[in-house]
Amino acid sequence: MGLFERWRTPVEPPWAPPALGLCQCEEHVEALADHTVPSLESTEVSVGELLAHEALDARPVLPDDRFVTLPHSGQRLGPFHYLVRITETRGRLFDDAAPAALDDTLSTQAGVERVHRDGLELFRVGATRMCASGVMAAMVRALDNPRVRIVAS
């Protein structure tokens, strides 16, 4: 820490994820354990199975990673609060060629403020008042949208 760093006001106020029960989530992933999500292979995968195989996960973003700068435009996006990972270990649950992008569908869920796709399986989610369980429930509801699986013709 430099001499004057301690007096410098932080760019973004500190944020801590709200605890389960103190959040403002509409629902939590634990309540959706028996809920099934269709896959592109015409099978269904339960949310409990996704969680057991760690195919769905949400973790708070480190303070230094709350913002993303786009390489081509230099535009700064954020703040983001969670890094959500959805893997295809239990089947393909969405298709990049579908008419509705999963990140766009996730951004319409209650409590979600912003979403930025960060690779094939990673999504940065801005959700100030949501806990990790609520963010995963929002991802499940986004996966419920059939338009994230229909291949555009």
C-alpha positions as CSV (number, residue, x, y, z in Angstrom):
1,M,0.0,0.0,0.0
2,G,1.4,3.4,-1.0
3,L,1.6,6.3,1.3
4,F,-1.5,8.1,0.1
5,E,-3.6,4.9,-0.8
6,R,-5.2,4.7,2.6
7,W,-6.8,8.1,2.2
8,R,-8.1,7.5,-1.3
9,T,-11.8,6.7,-1.5
10,P,-12.6,3.3,-3.1
11,V,-14.1,3.4,-6.5
12,E,-16.8,0.9,-5.6
13,P,-18.1,0.5,-2.0
14,P,-17.4,-2.8,-0.5
15,W,-20.0,-5.5,-1.1
16,A,-20.6,-8.7,0.7
17,P,-23.0,-11.4,-0.5
18,P,-26.2,-11.4,1.6
19,A,-26.8,-14.5,3.7
20,L,-29.5,-16.9,2.8
21,G,-32.7,-15.5,4.4
22,L,-31.3,-11.9,4.4
23,C,-31.4,-11.7,0.6
24,Q,-34.2,-10.5,-1.6
25,C,-34.3,-13.6,-3.9
26,E,-37.7,-14.8,-5.2
27,E,-36.6,-18.4,-4.8
28,H,-33.5,-20.5,-3.9
29,V,-32.0,-23.4,-5.8
30,E,-32.5,-25.8,-2.9
31,A,-36.3,-25.5,-3.4
32,L,-35.8,-26.5,-7.0
33,A,-33.8,-29.8,-6.4
34,D,-36.6,-31.9,-7.9
35,H,-37.2,-29.5,-10.8
36,T,-36.0,-30.8,-14.2
37,V,-34.4,-28.9,-17.0
38,P,-34.6,-30.2,-20.6
39,S,-31.4,-30.8,-22.5
40,L,-30.6,-30.8,-26.2
41,E,-30.3,-34.6,-26.1
42,S,-34.1,-34.8,-25.4
43,T,-33.6,-35.9,-21.8
44,E,-34.2,-34.0,-18.6
45,V,-31.7,-33.3,-15.9
46,S,-32.8,-32.6,-12.3
47,V,-31.4,-29.5,-10.6
48,G,-30.3,-31.8,-7.7
49,E,-28.3,-33.8,-10.2
50,L,-26.7,-30.6,-11.6
51,L,-25.7,-29.5,-8.1
52,A,-24.4,-33.0,-7.1
53,H,-22.2,-33.1,-10.2
54,E,-21.1,-29.5,-9.7
55,A,-22.5,-28.7,-13.1
56,L,-24.1,-25.5,-11.7
57,D,-22.3,-23.3,-9.4
58,A,-22.3,-19.6,-8.3
59,R,-19.5,-18.0,-6.3
60,P,-19.0,-14.4,-5.3
61,V,-16.6,-12.5,-7.5
62,L,-13.3,-11.2,-5.9
63,P,-13.3,-7.4,-5.4
64,D,-10.7,-6.8,-8.1
65,D,-12.8,-8.7,-10.6
66,R,-16.1,-6.7,-10.1
67,F,-15.6,-4.9,-13.4
68,V,-14.7,-6.1,-16.8
69,T,-13.1,-3.9,-19.5
70,L,-14.0,-4.9,-23.1
71,P,-10.7,-5.3,-25.1
72,H,-11.9,-3.8,-28.4
73,S,-13.9,-0.8,-27.1
74,G,-12.3,-0.2,-23.7
75,Q,-15.9,-0.1,-22.3
76,R,-16.0,-0.9,-18.5
77,L,-18.9,-3.2,-17.5
78,G,-20.1,-4.0,-14.0
79,P,-20.2,-4.2,-11.1
80,F,-20.6,-8.0,-11.1
81,H,-21.2,-9.9,-7.9
82,Y,-21.2,-13.6,-8.9
83,L,-19.4,-15.9,-11.3
84,V,-21.9,-18.5,-12.4
85,R,-20.6,-21.7,-14.0
86,I,-22.8,-24.1,-16.0
87,T,-21.0,-27.1,-17.5
88,E,-22.2,-29.7,-20.0
89,T,-21.3,-32.7,-17.8
90,R,-25.0,-33.6,-17.6
91,G,-25.9,-32.8,-21.1
92,R,-26.2,-29.6,-23.3
93,L,-28.7,-27.4,-21.6
94,F,-28.5,-24.5,-24.0
95,D,-27.3,-23.8,-27.6
96,D,-25.3,-20.7,-28.7
97,A,-27.2,-20.8,-32.0
98,A,-30.6,-20.6,-30.3
99,P,-32.8,-17.5,-30.9
100,A,-32.5,-16.4,-27.2
101,A,-29.0,-16.2,-25.7
102,L,-28.7,-17.6,-22.2
103,D,-27.1,-14.5,-20.9
104,D,-29.9,-12.3,-22.2
105,T,-32.5,-14.7,-20.7
106,L,-30.7,-14.7,-17.4
107,S,-30.6,-10.9,-17.4
108,T,-34.4,-10.8,-17.4
109,Q,-34.8,-12.8,-14.2
110,A,-36.0,-11.0,-11.1
111,G,-33.1,-9.5,-9.0
112,V,-30.5,-9.9,-11.8
113,E,-29.2,-6.4,-12.7
114,R,-26.7,-7.3,-15.4
115,V,-25.0,-10.3,-17.0
116,H,-21.8,-10.7,-19.1
117,R,-20.9,-13.9,-20.7
118,D,-17.2,-14.7,-19.9
119,G,-16.4,-17.8,-22.0
120,L,-18.3,-20.9,-22.9
121,E,-19.5,-21.8,-19.4
122,L,-19.0,-18.7,-17.3
123,F,-21.4,-15.9,-16.7
124,R,-20.6,-12.8,-14.6
125,V,-23.8,-11.7,-12.8
126,G,-24.6,-8.4,-11.1
127,A,-27.1,-9.1,-8.4
128,T,-26.6,-6.9,-5.4
129,R,-29.4,-8.2,-3.2
130,M,-29.3,-11.9,-4.2
131,C,-27.4,-14.7,-2.5
132,A,-25.6,-17.4,-4.4
133,S,-28.5,-19.8,-4.1
134,G,-30.9,-17.3,-5.6
135,V,-28.5,-16.6,-8.5
136,M,-28.4,-20.3,-9.3
137,A,-32.2,-20.5,-9.1
138,A,-32.3,-17.6,-11.6
139,M,-30.0,-19.5,-13.9
140,V,-32.4,-22.6,-13.6
141,R,-35.3,-20.4,-14.6
142,A,-33.4,-19.0,-17.5
143,L,-32.6,-22.6,-18.6
144,D,-36.4,-23.3,-18.5
145,N,-36.9,-21.0,-21.5
146,P,-37.2,-23.3,-24.5
147,R,-35.8,-20.5,-26.8
148,V,-32.3,-21.1,-25.3
149,R,-32.3,-24.6,-26.9
150,I,-34.1,-24.2,-30.2
151,V,-31.6,-24.0,-33.0
152,A,-32.4,-21.0,-35.3
153,S,-33.1,-22.0,-38.9
